[in-house]
């Protein structure tokens, strides 16, 4: 194409700086299925509250106890924050909403929203998994937590080993953040952290 002076013009590219790969899409789709506890194709408050109730039962806490109420509140708050991040006024999220959010954030020039989501989600997951509150997650704590999401123990152990990057037999808060960053941001099918929520392939 030429301009009025006869010089060749360059077409401006509108391609995103980062591309939401098929690997990332499959991982995000898998996580949606993990979180959709009742398997009705939508993420709703009950999916998160029921996980909280399972954690309370696993810890043998009375649902009336302060510790149990804190767990249930945090579980519900995670869902509310999801609605806020996705600018969704409804009390449910479809798979399309979920995938579109991560696609848009990964392909955005500004990674701030996704980084904020990862940091906050990492803190929440770490707090729930760290059942004895020693600021470390053991393999047993990790496997026990993933059974609540119906992930087989064998896969839980593989995920734990991927996250434990310094091989000290524990997952630290920093290792959790690193794993979540890889899970959401990496298009590499072999990236450490891909199995954090079980088998996605």
C-alpha positions as CSV (number, residue, x, y, z in Angstrom):
1,X,0.0,0.0,0.0
2,X,1.3,3.5,-0.9
3,X,0.6,7.0,0.5
4,X,-0.1,10.1,-1.6
5,X,3.6,10.6,-2.1
6,X,4.0,7.1,-3.5
7,X,5.9,5.9,-0.5
8,X,5.2,2.5,1.0
9,X,3.2,2.7,4.2
10,X,3.6,0.3,7.1
11,X,0.5,-1.3,8.5
12,X,0.3,-0.9,12.3
13,X,0.1,-4.3,14.0
14,X,-2.6,-4.8,16.6
15,X,-1.3,-8.2,17.8
16,X,-1.0,-8.5,21.6
17,X,2.5,-8.4,23.1
18,X,1.7,-11.7,24.9
19,X,-0.4,-14.4,23.4
20,X,-2.8,-16.6,25.5
21,X,-1.6,-20.0,24.4
22,X,-3.5,-23.2,24.1
23,X,-1.6,-24.6,27.0
24,X,-2.6,-21.7,29.2
25,X,-6.2,-22.0,28.1
26,X,-6.3,-25.7,29.0
27,X,-4.8,-25.0,32.4
28,X,-7.3,-22.3,33.2
29,X,-10.1,-24.5,31.9
30,X,-8.9,-27.3,34.2
31,X,-8.8,-24.9,37.2
32,X,-12.4,-23.9,36.5
33,X,-13.4,-27.5,36.7
34,X,-11.5,-28.0,39.9
35,X,-13.3,-25.0,41.5
36,X,-16.7,-26.0,40.2
37,X,-17.4,-28.4,43.1
38,X,-21.0,-29.1,42.2
39,X,-20.2,-29.5,38.5
40,X,-23.0,-27.3,37.2
41,X,-20.8,-25.4,34.8
42,X,-20.8,-22.2,36.9
43,X,-18.7,-20.9,39.7
44,X,-21.1,-19.8,42.5
45,X,-20.8,-18.9,46.2
46,X,-21.7,-22.5,47.3
47,X,-18.7,-23.9,45.4
48,X,-16.4,-21.8,47.7
49,X,-18.4,-22.1,50.9
50,X,-18.6,-25.9,50.5
51,X,-14.8,-26.1,50.2
52,X,-14.6,-24.1,53.4
53,X,-17.0,-26.5,55.1
54,X,-14.9,-29.5,54.0
55,X,-11.8,-27.9,55.4
56,X,-13.6,-27.3,58.7
57,X,-14.7,-30.9,58.8
58,X,-11.2,-32.1,57.9
59,X,-9.8,-30.1,60.8
60,X,-12.5,-31.4,63.1
61,X,-13.6,-27.9,64.0
62,X,-17.1,-27.0,65.2
63,X,-18.8,-24.8,62.6
64,X,-19.7,-22.5,65.4
65,X,-16.0,-22.0,66.4
66,X,-14.2,-18.8,65.6
67,X,-11.6,-20.7,63.5
68,X,-14.3,-22.3,61.4
69,X,-16.1,-19.0,60.9
70,X,-12.8,-17.4,59.7
71,X,-12.2,-20.2,57.2
72,X,-15.8,-19.9,55.8
73,X,-15.5,-16.2,55.6
74,X,-12.2,-16.4,53.7
75,X,-13.6,-19.0,51.3
76,X,-16.6,-16.8,50.5
77,X,-14.4,-13.7,50.2
78,X,-12.3,-15.4,47.6
79,X,-15.4,-15.7,45.4
80,X,-16.5,-12.1,46.0
81,X,-13.0,-10.9,45.0
82,X,-13.2,-13.0,41.8
83,X,-16.5,-11.2,40.9
84,X,-14.8,-7.9,41.6
85,X,-11.7,-8.7,39.4
86,X,-13.9,-9.9,36.6
87,X,-16.3,-6.8,36.9
88,X,-19.1,-9.3,37.1
89,X,-22.3,-8.1,38.9
90,X,-23.9,-11.5,38.9
91,X,-23.4,-14.2,41.6
92,X,-22.0,-16.7,39.2
93,X,-19.2,-17.0,36.7
94,X,-19.4,-19.1,33.5
95,X,-16.4,-20.8,31.9
96,X,-16.5,-18.2,29.1
97,X,-16.2,-15.4,31.8
98,X,-13.3,-17.2,33.4
99,X,-11.3,-17.9,30.3
100,X,-11.9,-14.4,28.9
101,X,-10.6,-12.8,32.1
102,X,-7.3,-14.6,32.0
103,X,-6.9,-14.2,28.2
104,X,-7.5,-10.5,28.5
105,X,-5.1,-10.1,31.4
106,X,-2.3,-12.2,29.9
107,X,-2.6,-10.3,26.5
108,X,-2.8,-6.9,28.2
109,X,0.1,-4.5,28.2
110,X,-0.5,-4.0,32.0
111,X,0.1,-7.1,34.1
112,X,-0.9,-5.3,37.3
113,X,-4.4,-6.9,37.6
114,X,-3.1,-10.4,37.0
115,X,-0.2,-10.0,39.3
116,X,-2.5,-8.7,42.0
117,X,-4.8,-11.6,41.5
118,X,-1.9,-14.1,41.7
119,X,-0.5,-12.5,44.9
120,X,-3.9,-12.5,46.6
121,X,-4.9,-16.0,45.5
122,X,-1.5,-17.3,46.6
123,X,-2.0,-15.8,50.1
124,X,-5.4,-17.3,50.3
125,X,-4.4,-20.8,49.1
126,X,-1.3,-20.8,51.3
127,X,-3.4,-19.8,54.4
128,X,-5.9,-22.6,53.7
129,X,-3.3,-25.3,53.0
130,X,-1.1,-24.4,56.0
131,X,-3.4,-26.1,58.4
132,X,-1.0,-26.1,61.4
133,X,-0.1,-22.4,60.8
134,X,3.7,-22.9,60.9
135,X,4.0,-20.8,57.6
136,X,5.1,-23.9,55.7
137,X,3.0,-26.4,53.8
138,X,4.0,-30.1,54.2
139,X,3.3,-32.8,51.7
140,X,0.6,-34.2,53.9
141,X,-1.1,-30.8,54.3
142,X,-0.9,-30.3,50.5
143,X,-2.3,-33.7,49.7
144,X,-5.1,-33.4,52.3
145,X,-6.2,-30.1,50.9
146,X,-6.3,-31.3,47.3
147,X,-8.5,-34.3,48.2
148,X,-11.1,-31.7,49.1
149,X,-11.0,-30.7,45.4
150,X,-11.2,-34.4,44.3
151,X,-7.6,-34.5,43.1
152,X,-6.0,-37.9,43.5
153,X,-3.1,-38.2,46.0
154,X,-0.7,-39.3,43.4
155,X,-1.3,-36.1,41.4
156,X,-1.1,-34.1,44.6
157,X,2.3,-35.4,45.4
158,X,3.5,-34.6,41.9
159,X,2.2,-31.0,42.3
160,X,3.9,-30.7,45.6
161,X,7.3,-31.8,44.2
162,X,7.0,-29.2,41.4
163,X,6.3,-26.5,43.9
164,X,9.1,-27.5,46.3
165,X,11.8,-26.0,44.2
166,X,14.5,-26.0,47.0
167,X,13.7,-29.7,47.9
168,X,13.3,-29.0,51.6
169,X,10.1,-31.0,51.7
170,X,8.0,-28.0,52.4
171,X,6.3,-25.3,50.3
172,X,7.0,-21.7,51.3
173,X,4.9,-18.7,50.6
174,X,7.4,-17.6,47.9
175,X,7.3,-21.0,46.3
176,X,3.5,-20.8,46.1
177,X,3.7,-17.5,44.4
178,X,6.3,-18.7,41.9
179,X,4.2,-21.8,41.1
180,X,1.0,-19.8,40.5
181,X,2.9,-17.4,38.3
182,X,4.1,-20.3,36.2
183,X,0.6,-21.9,36.2
184,X,-1.1,-18.8,34.8
185,X,1.7,-17.1,32.8
186,X,3.7,-19.8,31.2
187,X,2.8,-21.4,27.9
188,X,5.4,-24.1,28.5
189,X,3.7,-27.5,29.0
190,X,6.6,-28.6,31.2
191,X,6.7,-25.5,33.4
192,X,7.2,-26.0,37.2
193,X,3.8,-25.4,38.8
194,X,1.6,-26.6,36.0
195,X,0.4,-29.5,38.2
196,X,-0.4,-27.3,41.2
197,X,-4.1,-28.1,40.8
198,X,-3.6,-31.7,39.4
199,X,-3.5,-33.1,35.9
200,X,-4.6,-30.5,33.4
201,X,-3.7,-32.2,30.1
